[in-house]
Amino acid sequence: MSKTQIKALVFDVFGTVVDWRTSISRQAAELGAKHGVEADWNKFADDWRAGYVVGVAKVNSGDDEWKIVDQIHRERLDVILDEYGFSMIDMDEEEKVEFNKAWHRLDGWPDSTDGLLRLKSKYIIASLSNGNIALLTNMAKYANLHWDAVLSAELTGKYKTHPRVYTKTAELLGLKYDEVMLVAAHNGDLRGAINAGLKAALVTRPDEYGDTKQTDLEPEPDFDFFAKDFHDLADQLGCT
């Protein structure tokens, strides 16, 4: 395909741009140390994330009403705080609200800030995440992510991989579907984008799940680009 056809790059965020697992594990360990709770904090992060996956699936299937990711995270947090022994201590509502915003404070991968700046020099760059806009905006400030636009599934009332999430994003940017390329570390997300008419670039993040789950490391045949990180993608796209 011609690189000149692409005018905007839109990015999956959790796992592709930010290291959610390490960031949540670290913040959970800090909370545990404060309250004298000991646990496997990587597993805590995985368990919290699993609730998100189930939550967005229930919204898309119609088994649950629309709710933003902050709410999905909070509903799951209330469950796992009990499971990990925090029910035995006095955590007030304000502290729970603040800890739920741990997802607003995720560290970028080492190449994220500089790699995105390189890609931004030639293309419109925007988030395309299931995360709600407030979450993504705060995360961008925290992790130094220089988006041209903060776009979210929240704008459609559906979650990826529903096709409307992808098509609405292109429309909001004033572009044709095939002028927009999704950049993601997850083949399922990229398949959703292709099915909706967008282009697709796989950027691998082999450390996303630690040793607990295999990541997507190989592109499917119809993916447009395949890169090891954002700098590799920028090189392939001719960015300075």
Secondary structure by P-SEA (a helix, b strand, c coil): cccccccbbbbbccccccaaaaaaaaaaaaaaaaaccccaaaaaaaaaaaaaaaaaaaaaacccccccaaaaaaaaaaaaaaaaccccccccaaaaaaaaacccccccccccaaaaaaaaaccbbbbbccccaaaaaaaaaaacccccccccccccccccccaaaaaaaaaaaccccccbbbbbccaaaaaaaaaabbbbbbbbcccccccccccccccccccccccccaaaaaaaaccc
